[in-house]
Amino acid sequence: MWYWYLFLCVIVFNTVAICMKKKLKPIDMYATIVTSMLIQTKVDRWTDMLDWYGFFSRWFVDAPTLLVSVGLYPAAAVIMLNFYPYDKSKWWAAAYILIWSVASTGFEWTFLKMGYMYYGKDYNLLYSAFSYPFLYLLLLGNLKIVDAILQKSGCGRKQN
């Protein structure tokens, strides 16, 4: 199997995450990374148990799967929340989450075509398409909780 696309994606996502102008505080990025990895681990184990989908080798956490888990998910989550339109209307925010969901679904499709992912019984790309908005809202909700805790302690970022 050719891993060039996976390596390219990891390099691009992490380069963007490192070089972008940061709107998030370091604690926000840390909380986002930890939360995204927790969500990813729980969801992937659950879907693997149900034989819905998985990466590379079934039942094993091999090096390429670890690269997806550590190299892609955290960087994508930080990028998504960094550019989230906090100061715009709810319509802008909804459009932003919709765009990220469509892009993520397209990205997942490329992983399927490259052979990095597999779908098991009774699962298709449409399920992922509908789950992405909820996953992104979960990350956003976690960030709001972190900010509320920071606000209460006197060191949070004010948001509209």
Buried (B, 14 or more C-beta within 10 A) or exposed (E): EEBEBBEEBBEEBBEBBEEEEEEBBEBBBBBBBEBBBEBBEEBBEEBBEEBBBBBBEEEEBEEBBEBBBBBBBBBBBBBBBBBBBBEEEEEEBEEBBEEBBEEBBEBBBEBBEBEBBBBEEEBEBEEBBEBBBEBBEEBBEBBEEBBEEBEEEEEBBEEE
